[in-house]
Amino acid sequence: MSHEDHDARSRNPGVRRTVVRSVAALIGMFAFAFALVPLYDVFCRVTGINGKVDNTAQAVVHEGVDDSRYVTVQFITRGSSGLPWRMEVETRQVRVHPGQTSEVNFTFRNQSAEANWGRAVPSVSPSRASRHLRKVSCFCFDEQYLEAGERLELPLVFQLARDLPPDVNTVTLVYTLYPVTDARAPLRAQVTAGKGDEA
C-alpha cells in the first residue's frame, strides 16, 4: 500500500462525518422552514398578534351587556387569485354593545367549472381587539369544499367582551379566501366520494 493510499483512507472517516453532518443540517433547516409557517400561525392565533384569532368555538359569556356604549364592527371580504370563489357578507357593518351576542351570515360561491377546496382566514384590526373578540360559532380557518357553482351560507356568531378598551370604537374583521393545497388529499377524496354518494 502506497503512502498516498494510506493518507486517503485515513481522511475518509473525517470526510464521511462532515458529509453526514452537512446533510443532517440541511434536512434540519428544511424541516424548520417547513414548520415555521404553521407554527407562526398557531402562535398568532393563541396570542392575538397580527390580528389573528383562535378558531376554537367559545361559549357565550353572560356577563351583562354594556348599554352605555356602541362599537361598530366592520366586515371586509377578499378573494384570492388562486381560488375562483366569491365571498360576501350580508351586512358590511353592525353596531353592537360589548357583551351582546351578534350573528352575521357569510356566503361562499364557487364560480369555477370544477370543485375545489378553500378556507377563509380572518384578521382583526386593531390587533389588540382580537383578545376581546369571542367567536361562538365561526367558519374561520375551516376547510370548505364546494362543487362547481355551489353556494354555501355560514354564520359568524360573536361577542365583544365588556373589557374591550374604551378607546376602541371600531373593530374590523377582514376575511381573506385562500386555496387549500392537496396536503390532505386522502381525506378530501373521502369527502368528495361521500358527496357523490349523496347525489
Backbone as JSON Lines, residues from 0, in Angstrom:
{"i":0,"aa":"M","n":[0.85,-1.18,0.0],"ca":[0.0,0.0,0.0],"c":[0.89,1.23,0.0]}
{"i":1,"aa":"S","n":[0.57,2.16,-0.89],"ca":[1.39,3.37,-1.01],"c":[1.04,4.33,0.12]}
{"i":2,"aa":"H","n":[1.92,5.29,0.31],"ca":[1.72,6.29,1.35],"c":[0.48,7.14,1.04]}
{"i":3,"aa":"E","n":[0.23,7.4,-0.28],"ca":[-0.92,8.21,-0.68],"c":[-2.23,7.49,-0.37]}
{"i":4,"aa":"D","n":[-2.28,6.14,-0.63],"ca":[-3.48,5.36,-0.34],"c":[-3.8,5.38,1.16]}
{"i":5,"aa":"H","n":[-2.73,5.26,1.97],"ca":[-2.93,5.26,3.42],"c":[-3.49,6.61,3.88]}
{"i":6,"aa":"D","n":[-2.96,7.71,3.33],"ca":[-3.47,9.05,3.7],"c":[-4.93,9.24,3.29]}
{"i":7,"aa":"A","n":[-5.28,8.72,2.08],"ca":[-6.66,8.85,1.59],"c":[-7.62,8.1,2.5]}
{"i":8,"aa":"R","n":[-7.23,6.89,2.94],"ca":[-8.09,6.09,3.81],"c":[-8.23,6.74,5.19]}
{"i":9,"aa":"S","n":[-7.14,7.33,5.66],"ca":[-7.21,7.94,6.98],"c":[-8.08,9.2,6.97]}
{"i":10,"aa":"R","n":[-8.19,9.83,5.78],"ca":[-9.03,11.03,5.68],"c":[-10.5,10.68,5.47]}
{"i":11,"aa":"N","n":[-10.83,9.52,4.97],"ca":[-12.21,9.15,4.65],"c":[-13.18,9.25,5.82]}
{"i":12,"aa":"P","n":[-12.84,8.76,7.02],"ca":[-13.8,8.89,8.12],"c":[-14.17,10.35,8.41]}
{"i":13,"aa":"G","n":[-13.19,11.24,8.35],"ca":[-13.46,12.66,8.59],"c":[-14.34,13.26,7.52]}
{"i":14,"aa":"V","n":[-14.08,12.9,6.26],"ca":[-14.89,13.41,5.15],"c":[-16.3,12.87,5.26]}
{"i":15,"aa":"R","n":[-16.41,11.58,5.54],"ca":[-17.72,10.96,5.68],"c":[-18.52,11.62,6.8]}
{"i":16,"aa":"R","n":[-17.86,11.87,7.94],"ca":[-18.52,12.5,9.07],"c":[-18.99,13.91,8.7]}
{"i":17,"aa":"T","n":[-18.18,14.64,7.98],"ca":[-18.55,16.0,7.57],"c":[-19.74,15.99,6.63]}
{"i":18,"aa":"V","n":[-19.75,15.04,5.69],"ca":[-20.87,14.94,4.74],"c":[-22.16,14.6,5.49]}
{"i":19,"aa":"V","n":[-22.09,13.64,6.41],"ca":[-23.28,13.24,7.18],"c":[-23.81,14.41,7.98]}
{"i":20,"aa":"R","n":[-22.92,15.15,8.63],"ca":[-23.35,16.31,9.42],"c":[-23.96,17.39,8.53]}
{"i":21,"aa":"S","n":[-23.38,17.6,7.37],"ca":[-23.92,18.62,6.45],"c":[-25.31,18.24,5.96]}
{"i":22,"aa":"V","n":[-25.49,16.97,5.6],"ca":[-26.8,16.5,5.14],"c":[-27.83,16.61,6.27]}
{"i":23,"aa":"A","n":[-27.43,16.23,7.49],"ca":[-28.34,16.33,8.64],"c":[-28.72,17.79,8.89]}
{"i":24,"aa":"A","n":[-27.76,18.69,8.77],"ca":[-28.04,20.11,8.98],"c":[-29.0,20.63,7.9]}
{"i":25,"aa":"L","n":[-28.81,20.21,6.66],"ca":[-29.71,20.63,5.58],"c":[-31.13,20.11,5.8]}
{"i":26,"aa":"I","n":[-31.26,18.87,6.21],"ca":[-32.58,18.29,6.49],"c":[-33.25,19.04,7.64]}
{"i":27,"aa":"G","n":[-32.45,19.34,8.69],"ca":[-32.99,20.08,9.83],"c":[-33.46,21.47,9.44]}
{"i":28,"aa":"M","n":[-32.69,22.16,8.59],"ca":[-33.08,23.51,8.15],"c":[-34.33,23.45,7.3]}
{"i":29,"aa":"F","n":[-34.44,22.44,6.43],"ca":[-35.64,22.29,5.6],"c":[-36.87,22.03,6.46]}
{"i":30,"aa":"A","n":[-36.73,21.13,7.45],"ca":[-37.85,20.81,8.33],"c":[-38.28,22.04,9.14]}
{"i":31,"aa":"F","n":[-37.29,22.81,9.61],"ca":[-37.62,24.02,10.38],"c":[-38.34,25.04,9.5]}
{"i":32,"aa":"A","n":[-37.86,25.24,8.27],"ca":[-38.51,26.19,7.36],"c":[-39.93,25.74,7.02]}
{"i":33,"aa":"F","n":[-40.12,24.43,6.84],"ca":[-41.44,23.89,6.53],"c":[-42.41,24.09,7.69]}
{"i":34,"aa":"A","n":[-41.91,23.93,8.92],"ca":[-42.77,24.03,10.11],"c":[-42.97,25.46,10.58]}
{"i":35,"aa":"L","n":[-42.17,26.39,10.09],"ca":[-42.2,27.76,10.59],"c":[-43.55,28.45,10.36]}
{"i":36,"aa":"V","n":[-44.11,28.28,9.15],"ca":[-45.38,28.96,8.83],"c":[-46.52,28.48,9.71]}
{"i":37,"aa":"P","n":[-46.78,27.15,9.81],"ca":[-47.87,26.73,10.71],"c":[-47.61,27.07,12.17]}
{"i":38,"aa":"L","n":[-46.35,27.02,12.61],"ca":[-46.05,27.37,14.0],"c":[-46.33,28.84,14.26]}
{"i":39,"aa":"Y","n":[-45.95,29.69,13.31],"ca":[-46.22,31.13,13.45],"c":[-47.73,31.38,13.46]}
{"i":40,"aa":"D","n":[-48.45,30.65,12.6],"ca":[-49.9,30.81,12.52],"c":[-50.55,30.46,13.86]}
{"i":41,"aa":"V","n":[-50.12,29.34,14.46],"ca":[-50.65,28.92,15.76],"c":[-50.3,29.96,16.82]}
{"i":42,"aa":"F","n":[-49.06,30.44,16.8],"ca":[-48.62,31.45,17.77],"c":[-49.48,32.71,17.67]}
{"i":43,"aa":"C","n":[-49.76,33.15,16.44],"ca":[-50.57,34.35,16.24],"c":[-51.99,34.14,16.72]}
{"i":44,"aa":"R","n":[-52.55,32.95,16.49],"ca":[-53.91,32.69,16.91],"c":[-54.03,32.68,18.43]}
{"i":45,"aa":"V","n":[-53.02,32.11,19.11],"ca":[-53.07,32.0,20.56],"c":[-52.86,33.36,21.21]}
{"i":46,"aa":"T","n":[-51.9,34.13,20.7],"ca":[-51.56,35.39,21.34],"c":[-52.36,36.57,20.82]}
{"i":47,"aa":"G","n":[-52.98,36.41,19.63],"ca":[-53.71,37.53,19.04],"c":[-52.81,38.48,18.28]}
{"i":48,"aa":"I","n":[-51.51,38.19,18.2],"ca":[-50.59,39.04,17.46],"c":[-50.93,38.98,15.98]}
{"i":49,"aa":"N","n":[-50.76,40.09,15.31],"ca":[-51.05,40.2,13.87],"c":[-52.54,40.11,13.59]}
{"i":50,"aa":"G","n":[-53.35,40.29,14.63],"ca":[-54.79,40.32,14.44],"c":[-55.44,38.98,14.21]}
{"i":51,"aa":"K","n":[-54.7,37.88,14.35],"ca":[-55.29,36.57,14.12],"c":[-55.94,36.08,15.4]}
{"i":52,"aa":"V","n":[-57.03,35.35,15.24],"ca":[-57.77,34.87,16.4],"c":[-57.9,33.36,16.34]}
{"i":53,"aa":"D","n":[-57.98,32.78,17.52],"ca":[-58.1,31.32,17.62],"c":[-59.43,30.87,17.05]}
{"i":54,"aa":"N","n":[-59.42,29.7,16.4],"ca":[-60.63,29.19,15.76],"c":[-61.51,28.41,16.72]}
{"i":55,"aa":"T","n":[-61.07,28.2,17.95],"ca":[-61.83,27.39,18.88],"c":[-63.16,28.06,19.2]}
{"i":56,"aa":"A","n":[-64.25,27.31,19.04],"ca":[-65.57,27.86,19.37],"c":[-65.63,28.12,20.86]}
{"i":57,"aa":"Q","n":[-66.17,29.28,21.22],"ca":[-66.24,29.68,22.61],"c":[-67.69,29.78,23.04]}
{"i":58,"aa":"A","n":[-67.92,29.53,24.29],"ca":[-69.28,29.62,24.82],"c":[-69.68,31.09,24.98]}
{"i":59,"aa":"V","n":[-70.98,31.33,24.88],"ca":[-71.48,32.67,25.14],"c":[-71.22,32.99,26.61]}
{"i":60,"aa":"V","n":[-70.64,34.16,26.85],"ca":[-70.38,34.59,28.22],"c":[-71.5,35.54,28.63]}
{"i":61,"aa":"H","n":[-72.22,35.18,29.66],"ca":[-73.33,36.0,30.14],"c":[-72.8,36.95,31.22]}
{"i":62,"aa":"E","n":[-72.17,38.02,30.76],"ca":[-71.58,38.97,31.7],"c":[-72.38,40.27,31.75]}
{"i":63,"aa":"G","n":[-73.52,40.28,31.07],"ca":[-74.3,41.51,31.02],"c":[-73.85,42.37,29.85]}
{"i":64,"aa":"V","n":[-74.75,43.15,29.33],"ca":[-74.47,43.98,28.17],"c":[-74.17,45.4,28.63]}
{"i":65,"aa":"D","n":[-73.12,45.97,28.08],"ca":[-72.77,47.36,28.39],"c":[-73.57,48.28,27.47]}
{"i":66,"aa":"D","n":[-74.74,48.71,27.94],"ca":[-75.61,49.56,27.12],"c":[-75.1,50.99,27.0]}
{"i":67,"aa":"S","n":[-74.06,51.31,27.72],"ca":[-73.58,52.7,27.72],"c":[-72.74,53.04,26.49]}
{"i":68,"aa":"R","n":[-72.37,52.04,25.72],"ca":[-71.54,52.32,24.55],"c":[-71.86,51.38,23.4]}
{"i":69,"aa":"Y","n":[-71.6,51.87,22.19],"ca":[-71.7,51.07,20.97],"c":[-70.32,50.91,20.37]}
{"i":70,"aa":"V","n":[-70.11,49.76,19.73],"ca":[-68.89,49.54,18.96],"c":[-69.31,49.13,17.56]}
{"i":71,"aa":"T","n":[-68.72,49.74,16.55],"ca":[-69.01,49.39,15.16],"c":[-68.09,48.24,14.74]}
{"i":72,"aa":"V","n":[-68.68,47.16,14.26],"ca":[-67.9,46.02,13.77],"c":[-68.07,45.98,12.25]}
{"i":73,"aa":"Q","n":[-66.96,46.11,11.54],"ca":[-66.97,46.12,10.08],"c":[-66.48,44.78,9.56]}
{"i":74,"aa":"F","n":[-67.02,44.37,8.41],"ca":[-66.62,43.1,7.79],"c":[-66.15,43.37,6.36]}
{"i":75,"aa":"I","n":[-64.97,42.89,6.07],"ca":[-64.4,43.04,4.73],"c":[-64.05,41.64,4.22]}
{"i":76,"aa":"T","n":[-64.42,41.34,2.99],"ca":[-64.08,40.04,2.4],"c":[-63.16,40.25,1.21]}
{"i":77,"aa":"R","n":[-62.18,39.36,1.08],"ca":[-61.21,39.45,-0.01],"c":[-61.07,38.09,-0.69]}
{"i":78,"aa":"G","n":[-60.98,38.12,-1.99],"ca":[-60.78,36.89,-2.74],"c":[-59.3,36.57,-2.87]}
{"i":79,"aa":"S","n":[-59.03,35.52,-3.6],"ca":[-57.66,35.08,-3.84],"c":[-57.52,34.71,-5.29]}
{"i":80,"aa":"S","n":[-56.39,35.09,-5.89],"ca":[-56.18,34.78,-7.31],"c":[-56.11,33.27,-7.56]}
{"i":81,"aa":"G","n":[-55.76,32.51,-6.52],"ca":[-55.65,31.06,-6.68],"c":[-56.92,30.3,-6.38]}
{"i":82,"aa":"L","n":[-58.01,31.02,-6.05],"ca":[-59.26,30.35,-5.69],"c":[-60.42,31.09,-6.36]}
{"i":83,"aa":"P","n":[-61.12,30.43,-7.29],"ca":[-62.2,31.1,-8.04],"c":[-63.51,31.15,-7.26]}
{"i":84,"aa":"W","n":[-63.46,31.6,-6.01],"ca":[-64.64,31.72,-5.18],"c":[-64.98,33.19,-4.95]}
{"i":85,"aa":"R","n":[-66.24,33.42,-4.64],"ca":[-66.68,34.75,-4.23],"c":[-67.23,34.62,-2.81]}
{"i":86,"aa":"M","n":[-66.83,35.55,-1.96],"ca":[-67.29,35.54,-0.57],"c":[-67.99,36.87,-0.3]}
{"i":87,"aa":"E","n":[-69.19,36.79,0.25],"ca":[-69.94,38.0,0.55],"c":[-70.49,37.92,1.96]}
{"i":88,"aa":"V","n":[-70.74,39.08,2.54],"ca":[-71.33,39.16,3.87],"c":[-72.66,39.9,3.74]}
{"i":89,"aa":"E","n":[-73.66,39.47,4.52],"ca":[-75.0,40.03,4.37],"c":[-75.06,41.5,4.77]}
{"i":90,"aa":"T","n":[-74.2,41.91,5.68],"ca":[-74.14,43.32,6.07],"c":[-72.69,43.69,6.3]}
{"i":91,"aa":"R","n":[-72.32,44.87,5.83],"ca":[-70.91,45.28,5.89],"c":[-70.5,45.76,7.28]}
{"i":92,"aa":"Q","n":[-71.46,46.19,8.09],"ca":[-71.12,46.58,9.45],"c":[-72.34,46.51,10.35]}
{"i":93,"aa":"V","n":[-72.06,46.26,11.62],"ca":[-73.11,46.24,12.63],"c":[-72.63,47.05,13.83]}
{"i":94,"aa":"R","n":[-73.6,47.59,14.57],"ca":[-73.28,48.29,15.8],"c":[-73.74,47.41,16.96]}
{"i":95,"aa":"V","n":[-72.81,47.12,17.85],"ca":[-73.11,46.21,18.95],"c":[-72.66,46.83,20.27]}
{"i":96,"aa":"H","n":[-73.31,46.37,21.34],"ca":[-72.86,46.72,22.68],"c":[-71.86,45.65,23.13]}
{"i":97,"aa":"P","n":[-70.81,46.01,23.84],"ca":[-69.95,44.98,24.43],"c":[-70.76,44.06,25.33]}
{"i":98,"aa":"G","n":[-70.54,42.76,25.18],"ca":[-71.3,41.76,25.92],"c":[-72.5,41.23,25.17]}
{"i":99,"aa":"Q","n":[-72.86,41.89,24.08],"ca":[-74.01,41.47,23.27],"c":[-73.58,40.39,22.28]}
{"i":100,"aa":"T","n":[-74.42,39.36,22.09],"ca":[-74.14,38.32,21.1],"c":[-74.77,38.72,19.77]}
{"i":101,"aa":"S","n":[-73.99,38.63,18.69],"ca":[-74.48,39.03,17.37],"c":[-74.19,37.93,16.36]}
{"i":102,"aa":"E","n":[-74.99,37.9,15.31],"ca":[-74.8,36.91,14.24],"c":[-74.84,37.59,12.88]}
{"i":103,"aa":"V","n":[-73.88,37.22,12.04],"ca":[-73.8,37.74,10.68],"c":[-73.55,36.55,9.76]}
{"i":104,"aa":"N","n":[-74.26,36.5,8.64],"ca":[-74.11,35.39,7.69],"c":[-73.19,35.75,6.54]}
{"i":105,"aa":"F","n":[-72.35,34.78,6.18],"ca":[-71.44,34.91,5.05],"c":[-71.83,33.89,3.99]}
{"i":106,"aa":"T","n":[-71.66,34.27,2.73],"ca":[-71.97,33.38,1.61],"c":[-70.72,33.11,0.8]}
{"i":107,"aa":"F","n":[-70.49,31.83,0.52],"ca":[-69.38,31.39,-0.33],"c":[-69.98,30.85,-1.63]}
{"i":108,"aa":"R","n":[-69.38,31.21,-2.75],"ca":[-69.86,30.67,-4.03],"c":[-68.66,30.29,-4.89]}
{"i":109,"aa":"N","n":[-68.68,29.04,-5.37],"ca":[-67.64,28.56,-6.27],"c":[-68.02,28.98,-7.69]}
{"i":110,"aa":"Q","n":[-67.25,29.88,-8.28],"ca":[-67.57,30.41,-9.6],"c":[-66.88,29.66,-10.73]}
{"i":111,"aa":"S","n":[-66.19,28.59,-10.4],"ca":[-65.48,27.84,-11.43],"c":[-66.32,26.66,-11.92]}
{"i":112,"aa":"A","n":[-65.8,25.98,-12.93],"ca":[-66.49,24.83,-13.52],"c":[-66.04,23.52,-12.89]}
{"i":113,"aa":"E","n":[-65.28,23.6,-11.81],"ca":[-64.83,22.38,-11.14],"c":[-64.84,22.57,-9.63]}
{"i":114,"aa":"A","n":[-64.91,21.46,-8.91],"ca":[-64.93,21.5,-7.45],"c":[-63.54,21.82,-6.92]}
{"i":115,"aa":"N","n":[-63.5,22.52,-5.8],"ca":[-62.22,22.78,-5.15],"c":[-62.41,23.12,-3.68]}
{"i":116,"aa":"W","n":[-61.27,23.22,-2.98],"ca":[-61.25,23.46,-1.54],"c":[-60.69,24.84,-1.24]}
{"i":117,"aa":"G","n":[-61.21,25.45,-0.19],"ca":[-60.69,26.74,0.22],"c":[-60.99,26.97,1.69]}
{"i":118,"aa":"R","n":[-60.46,28.07,2.18],"ca":[-60.74,28.45,3.56],"c":[-60.65,29.96,3.69]}
{"i":119,"aa":"A","n":[-61.36,30.5,4.68],"ca":[-61.34,31.93,4.96],"c":[-60.51,32.16,6.22]}
{"i":120,"aa":"V","n":[-59.5,33.01,6.08],"ca":[-58.61,33.31,7.2],"c":[-58.88,34.74,7.67]}
{"i":121,"aa":"P","n":[-59.22,34.92,8.94],"ca":[-59.55,36.26,9.43],"c":[-58.35,37.0,10.0]}
{"i":122,"aa":"S","n":[-58.45,38.31,9.98],"ca":[-57.54,39.14,10.76],"c":[-58.39,40.24,11.39]}
{"i":123,"aa":"V","n":[-57.92,40.75,12.51],"ca":[-58.69,41.73,13.28],"c":[-57.88,43.01,13.42]}
{"i":124,"aa":"S","n":[-58.56,44.12,13.24],"ca":[-57.92,45.42,13.42],"c":[-58.82,46.29,14.29]}
{"i":125,"aa":"P","n":[-58.27,46.96,15.28],"ca":[-56.88,46.91,15.73],"c":[-56.55,45.56,16.35]}
{"i":126,"aa":"S","n":[-55.3,45.17,16.29],"ca":[-54.93,43.82,16.71],"c":[-55.22,43.57,18.18]}
{"i":127,"aa":"R","n":[-55.16,44.6,19.02],"ca":[-55.44,44.37,20.45],"c":[-56.9,44.01,20.7]}
{"i":128,"aa":"A","n":[-57.78,44.31,19.75],"ca":[-59.18,43.95,19.91],"c":[-59.4,42.45,19.78]}
{"i":129,"aa":"S","n":[-58.46,41.75,19.14],"ca":[-58.63,40.3,18.94],"c":[-58.71,39.55,20.27]}
{"i":130,"aa":"R","n":[-58.1,40.09,21.31],"ca":[-58.15,39.44,22.63],"c":[-59.52,39.57,23.27]}
{"i":131,"aa":"H","n":[-60.33,40.48,22.76],"ca":[-61.65,40.73,23.34],"c":[-62.77,40.25,22.43]}
{"i":132,"aa":"L","n":[-62.41,39.56,21.36],"ca":[-63.39,39.03,20.41],"c":[-63.62,37.56,20.7]}
{"i":133,"aa":"R","n":[-64.86,37.21,21.01],"ca":[-65.21,35.8,21.25],"c":[-66.01,35.3,20.07]}
{"i":134,"aa":"K","n":[-65.52,34.24,19.44],"ca":[-66.23,33.63,18.32],"c":[-66.98,32.4,18.85]}
{"i":135,"aa":"V","n":[-68.29,32.54,18.99],"ca":[-69.12,31.45,19.49],"c":[-69.28,30.39,18.41]}
{"i":136,"aa":"S","n":[-69.43,30.84,17.17],"ca":[-69.52,29.93,16.02],"c":[-68.85,30.63,14.85]}
{"i":137,"aa":"C","n":[-67.88,29.94,14.25],"ca":[-67.15,30.58,13.15],"c":[-66.59,29.54,12.19]}
{"i":138,"aa":"F","n":[-66.57,29.89,10.93],"ca":[-66.01,29.05,9.87],"c":[-64.53,29.35,9.69]}
{"i":139,"aa":"C","n":[-64.0,30.27,10.47],"ca":[-62.61,30.72,10.32],"c":[-61.63,29.55,10.29]}
{"i":140,"aa":"F","n":[-60.76,29.54,9.32],"ca":[-59.7,28.55,9.15],"c":[-60.21,27.17,8.74]}
{"i":141,"aa":"D","n":[-61.52,26.91,8.8],"ca":[-62.04,25.59,8.42],"c":[-61.96,25.4,6.91]}
{"i":142,"aa":"E","n":[-61.59,24.21,6.5],"ca":[-61.56,23.91,5.07],"c":[-62.98,23.66,4.58]}
{"i":143,"aa":"Q","n":[-63.32,24.29,3.47],"ca":[-64.64,24.14,2.87],"c":[-64.49,23.52,1.49]}
{"i":144,"aa":"Y","n":[-65.43,22.65,1.15],"ca":[-65.43,22.01,-0.17],"c":[-66.67,22.46,-0.92]}
{"i":145,"aa":"L","n":[-66.48,22.98,-2.12],"ca":[-67.61,23.42,-2.93],"c":[-67.53,22.81,-4.32]}
{"i":146,"aa":"E","n":[-68.65,22.25,-4.75],"ca":[-68.76,21.76,-6.12],"c":[-68.82,22.96,-7.07]}
{"i":147,"aa":"A","n":[-68.68,22.71,-8.35],"ca":[-68.76,23.78,-9.34],"c":[-70.1,24.49,-9.22]}
{"i":148,"aa":"G","n":[-70.06,25.81,-9.06],"ca":[-71.27,26.61,-8.97],"c":[-72.0,26.52,-7.64]}
{"i":149,"aa":"E","n":[-71.48,25.73,-6.69],"ca":[-72.19,25.55,-5.42],"c":[-72.11,26.81,-4.56]}
{"i":150,"aa":"R","n":[-73.18,27.03,-3.77],"ca":[-73.27,28.17,-2.86],"c":[-73.43,27.64,-1.44]}
{"i":151,"aa":"L","n":[-72.73,28.27,-0.51],"ca":[-72.76,27.82,0.89],"c":[-72.89,29.05,1.78]}
{"i":152,"aa":"E","n":[-73.84,28.98,2.73],"ca":[-74.02,30.08,3.68],"c":[-73.64,29.62,5.07]}
{"i":153,"aa":"L","n":[-72.78,30.39,5.73],"ca":[-72.3,30.03,7.06],"c":[-72.39,31.23,7.99]}
{"i":154,"aa":"P","n":[-72.72,31.0,9.26],"ca":[-72.85,32.12,10.19],"c":[-71.56,32.39,10.97]}
{"i":155,"aa":"L","n":[-71.43,33.62,11.36],"ca":[-70.44,34.02,12.36],"c":[-71.23,34.55,13.56]}
{"i":156,"aa":"V","n":[-71.08,33.88,14.69],"ca":[-71.72,34.33,15.93],"c":[-70.6,34.79,16.86]}
{"i":157,"aa":"F","n":[-70.69,36.03,17.33],"ca":[-69.58,36.58,18.09],"c":[-70.06,37.51,19.2]}
{"i":158,"aa":"Q","n":[-69.13,37.79,20.1],"ca":[-69.32,38.76,21.18],"c":[-68.05,39.6,21.28]}
{"i":159,"aa":"L","n":[-68.23,40.84,21.66],"ca":[-67.1,41.66,22.1],"c":[-67.18,41.72,23.62]}
{"i":160,"aa":"A","n":[-66.09,41.42,24.27],"ca":[-66.09,41.41,25.73],"c":[-66.29,42.81,26.29]}
{"i":161,"aa":"R","n":[-66.86,42.87,27.47],"ca":[-67.11,44.17,28.11],"c":[-65.81,44.9,28.44]}
{"i":162,"aa":"D","n":[-64.71,44.16,28.59],"ca":[-63.45,44.82,28.91],"c":[-62.69,45.31,27.67]}
{"i":163,"aa":"L","n":[-63.38,45.36,26.52],"ca":[-62.78,45.97,25.33],"c":[-62.35,47.39,25.7]}
{"i":164,"aa":"P","n":[-61.09,47.77,25.38],"ca":[-60.62,49.11,25.77],"c":[-61.6,50.2,25.32]}
{"i":165,"aa":"P","n":[-61.85,51.18,26.19],"ca":[-62.85,52.2,25.9],"c":[-62.55,53.06,24.68]}
{"i":166,"aa":"D","n":[-61.27,53.14,24.29],"ca":[-60.92,53.95,23.11],"c":[-61.1,53.19,21.8]}
{"i":167,"aa":"V","n":[-61.47,51.9,21.87],"ca":[-61.72,51.12,20.65],"c":[-63.2,51.24,20.31]}
{"i":168,"aa":"N","n":[-63.5,52.03,19.3],"ca":[-64.89,52.26,18.89],"c":[-65.26,51.52,17.61]}
{"i":169,"aa":"T","n":[-64.23,51.05,16.87],"ca":[-64.45,50.33,15.62],"c":[-63.54,49.11,15.58]}
{"i":170,"aa":"V","n":[-64.1,47.96,15.27],"ca":[-63.33,46.73,15.09],"c":[-63.59,46.24,13.68]}
{"i":171,"aa":"T","n":[-62.53,45.94,12.96],"ca":[-62.65,45.49,11.57],"c":[-62.19,44.05,11.46]}
{"i":172,"aa":"L","n":[-63.06,43.2,10.92],"ca":[-62.7,41.81,10.64],"c":[-62.53,41.66,9.13]}
{"i":173,"aa":"V","n":[-61.35,41.26,8.71],"ca":[-61.06,41.05,7.3],"c":[-60.93,39.55,7.06]}
{"i":174,"aa":"Y","n":[-61.76,39.02,6.16],"ca":[-61.7,37.59,5.82],"c":[-61.12,37.46,4.42]}
{"i":175,"aa":"T","n":[-60.02,36.73,4.32],"ca":[-59.35,36.52,3.03],"c":[-59.46,35.05,2.65]}
{"i":176,"aa":"L","n":[-59.9,34.79,1.42],"ca":[-60.02,33.42,0.93],"c":[-58.67,32.91,0.44]}
{"i":177,"aa":"Y","n":[-58.38,31.67,0.76],"ca":[-57.15,31.03,0.29],"c":[-57.47,29.64,-0.24]}
{"i":178,"aa":"P","n":[-56.8,29.24,-1.32],"ca":[-56.98,27.86,-1.77],"c":[-56.3,26.92,-0.78]}
{"i":179,"aa":"V","n":[-56.82,25.71,-0.68],"ca":[-56.23,24.71,0.2],"c":[-55.43,23.75,-0.67]}
{"i":180,"aa":"T","n":[-54.18,23.53,-0.3],"ca":[-53.33,22.62,-1.07],"c":[-53.77,21.19,-0.85]}
{"i":181,"aa":"D","n":[-53.14,20.26,-1.57],"ca":[-53.56,18.86,-1.51],"c":[-52.82,18.08,-0.43]}
{"i":182,"aa":"A","n":[-52.45,18.75,0.68],"ca":[-51.72,18.07,1.75],"c":[-52.57,16.99,2.4]}
{"i":183,"aa":"R","n":[-53.9,17.15,2.36],"ca":[-54.78,16.14,2.96],"c":[-55.63,15.48,1.88]}
{"i":184,"aa":"A","n":[-55.02,15.18,0.78],"ca":[-55.74,14.63,-0.36],"c":[-56.57,13.39,-0.03]}
{"i":185,"aa":"P","n":[-56.05,12.42,0.75],"ca":[-56.87,11.24,1.04],"c":[-58.17,11.59,1.77]}
{"i":186,"aa":"L","n":[-58.1,12.5,2.76],"ca":[-59.3,12.91,3.48],"c":[-60.27,13.6,2.54]}
{"i":187,"aa":"R","n":[-59.76,14.46,1.68],"ca":[-60.63,15.17,0.76],"c":[-61.27,14.21,-0.23]}
{"i":188,"aa":"A","n":[-60.54,13.19,-0.62],"ca":[-61.11,12.2,-1.54],"c":[-62.3,11.51,-0.9]}
{"i":189,"aa":"Q","n":[-62.22,11.22,0.41],"ca":[-63.34,10.59,1.12],"c":[-64.55,11.51,1.15]}
{"i":190,"aa":"V","n":[-64.3,12.82,1.43],"ca":[-65.4,13.77,1.48],"c":[-66.05,13.9,0.12]}
{"i":191,"aa":"T","n":[-65.22,13.99,-0.91],"ca":[-65.73,14.1,-2.28],"c":[-66.57,12.88,-2.64]}
{"i":192,"aa":"A","n":[-66.05,11.7,-2.27],"ca":[-66.8,10.47,-2.57],"c":[-68.12,10.45,-1.81]}
{"i":193,"aa":"G","n":[-68.1,10.93,-0.56],"ca":[-69.33,10.99,0.24],"c":[-70.37,11.89,-0.36]}
{"i":194,"aa":"K","n":[-69.92,13.03,-0.91],"ca":[-70.88,13.95,-1.55],"c":[-71.44,13.32,-2.82]}
{"i":195,"aa":"G","n":[-70.59,12.55,-3.51],"ca":[-71.07,11.89,-4.72],"c":[-72.11,10.85,-4.41]}
{"i":196,"aa":"D","n":[-71.96,10.16,-3.25],"ca":[-72.95,9.14,-2.86],"c":[-74.28,9.76,-2.52]}
{"i":197,"aa":"E","n":[-74.24,11.02,-1.96],"ca":[-75.48,11.67,-1.58],"c":[-76.28,12.12,-2.78]}
{"i":198,"aa":"A","n":[-75.58,12.37,-3.89],"ca":[-76.26,12.93,-5.08],"c":[-77.19,11.93,-5.7]}
